[in-house]
Amino acid sequence: MSIALALVFILIGFFLLMWSADLLVDNASELAGRLGISPLLVGIIIVGFGTSAPELFVSAMAALDNKGNLALGNALGSNITNIGLVLGSAAIIRALPVGKATAKIDMPIVIATGLVAIALLFDGVLSHIDGVILLAILLGYLLWTARSSSGNEALSASELVASVHEHDVLAVTHPKGKSVMTASIYAIISIALLILASRILVKGAVTVAEFFHVGELIIGLTIVAIGTSLPELAAAIAAARKGVHDMIIGNIIGSNVFNTLGVLGLTGALRATEIDTGALWRDFPIMLLFTGLMLVFALTKYTISRLEGSVLVAAYIAYLGYLISVTV
């Protein structure tokens, strides 16, 4: 495959990935509501899964193609991008208030999941057992979140789905009131498109890496991570303009936890991978540094100010610059 065709594959893959992820969230949410599934579970699992679906499917396809470090770079890079670029950009537009519970409980959980991942991968291998452990922790986190948020059960499924559609600036508009069969077909089609888009994107990214003699990890940390984080960036900017602060913070926290536990967990469960040492000694610490900055900024007056947002964006640009410098 030529480099030009590889770039076309990447662009097509990104477009299909984002569109099919939105399609999945839209129809899975409506299907869950029609089947009477708990609205809380709809919010935690379906919407939470949808925001990380691009990273999840890309990493799964990369793992199956024996490109585990591309999957690792995608997970770590997406987490760093979510905080440095997405959160930072939103804070620059409008200072973001942070709830005390979010700053004292949810953000430390993000750090804790990162530390657990480092401990499991410290031997240089993302093994099947490591993957299963990470997925088990994710399941426990979801159950704990559901239990601790049980007070929200009064919200009807239709209200939750409507709320999701109202704030999801990238949502695809579909006719309201689809039957269970129709919503199921749409959901199945969206999953098939996610798999196809992921394979196209991974193929293009691997070709670019081979052409420029760049490691899979670097491609995952940069091109793939930025691409799969574009929906979060667009949604966060729109939410900041509308003053929907909780949506921004909550989406980033949920996405980062899911990336660390779900994406890495699924990658390891599908195929054991020898980890690029750069991830252990450079990118994991950088991810924890960005998460720590987010926590410190949140604990100071429980607000992420415009200045602090500028610091996050500048730090992210510096990180990208460093990655580029070590590859040329």
VENURVEN-V253028 format. One record per backbone hydrogen bond with DSSP energy under -0.5 kcal/mol. CO is the residue of the C=O (numbers start at 1). NH is the residue of the N-H. Records with the same first field share a line. If there is no record, write none. Layout:
CO = NH  NH
//
This chain:
2 = 6
3 = 7
4 = 8
5 = 9
6 = 10
7 = 11
8 = 12
9 = 13
10 = 14
11 = 15
12 = 16
13 = 17
14 = 18
15 = 19
16 = 20
17 = 21
18 = 22
19 = 23
20 = 24
21 = 25
22 = 26
23 = 27
24 = 28
25 = 29
26 = 30
27 = 31
28 = 32
29 = 33
30 = 34
31 = 35
32 = 37
33 = 36
38 = 42
39 = 43
40 = 44
41 = 45  46
42 = 47
43 = 48
45 = 49
46 = 50
47 = 51
48 = 52
49 = 52  53
50 = 53
52 = 56
53 = 57
54 = 58
55 = 59
56 = 60
57 = 61
58 = 62
59 = 63
60 = 64
61 = 65
62 = 67
63 = 66
67 = 70  71
68 = 72
69 = 73
70 = 74
71 = 75
72 = 76
73 = 77
74 = 78
75 = 79
76 = 80
77 = 81
78 = 82
79 = 83
80 = 84
81 = 85  86
82 = 87
83 = 88
85 = 89
86 = 90
87 = 91
88 = 92
89 = 93
90 = 94
95 = 97
96 = 304
99 = 103
100 = 104
101 = 105  106
102 = 107
105 = 109
106 = 110
107 = 111
108 = 112
109 = 113
110 = 114
111 = 115
112 = 116
113 = 117
114 = 118
115 = 119
116 = 120
117 = 121
118 = 122
121 = 124
124 = 275
125 = 127
126 = 273
127 = 131
128 = 132
129 = 133
130 = 134
131 = 135
132 = 136
133 = 137
134 = 138
135 = 139
136 = 140
137 = 141
138 = 142
139 = 143
140 = 144
141 = 145
142 = 146
143 = 147
144 = 148
145 = 149
147 = 150
149 = 152
150 = 153
151 = 154
152 = 155
156 = 160
157 = 161
158 = 162
159 = 163
160 = 164
161 = 165
162 = 166
163 = 167
164 = 168
167 = 169
168 = 171
179 = 183
180 = 184
181 = 185
182 = 186
183 = 187
184 = 188
185 = 189
186 = 190
187 = 191
188 = 192
189 = 193
190 = 194
191 = 195
192 = 196
193 = 197
194 = 198
195 = 199
196 = 200
197 = 201
198 = 202
199 = 203
200 = 204
201 = 205
202 = 206
203 = 207
204 = 208
205 = 209
206 = 210
207 = 211
208 = 212
209 = 214
215 = 219
216 = 220
217 = 221
218 = 222
219 = 224
220 = 225
222 = 226
223 = 227
224 = 228
225 = 229
226 = 229  230
227 = 230
229 = 233
230 = 234
231 = 235
232 = 236
233 = 237
234 = 238
235 = 239
236 = 240
237 = 241
238 = 242
239 = 243  244
240 = 243
243 = 245
244 = 248
245 = 249
246 = 250
247 = 251
248 = 252
249 = 253
250 = 254
251 = 255
252 = 256
253 = 257
254 = 258
255 = 259
256 = 260
257 = 261
258 = 262  263
259 = 264
261 = 265
262 = 266
263 = 267
264 = 268
265 = 269
266 = 270
267 = 271
273 = 126  275
276 = 279  280
277 = 281
278 = 282  283
279 = 284
282 = 286
283 = 287
284 = 288
285 = 289
286 = 290
287 = 291
288 = 292
289 = 293
290 = 294
291 = 295
292 = 296
293 = 297
294 = 298
295 = 299
296 = 300
297 = 303
299 = 301
300 = 303
302 = 98
303 = 305
304 = 96
305 = 309
306 = 310
307 = 311
308 = 312
309 = 313
310 = 314
311 = 315
312 = 316
313 = 317
314 = 318
315 = 319
316 = 320
317 = 321
318 = 322
319 = 323
320 = 324
321 = 325
322 = 326
323 = 327
324 = 327  328
//
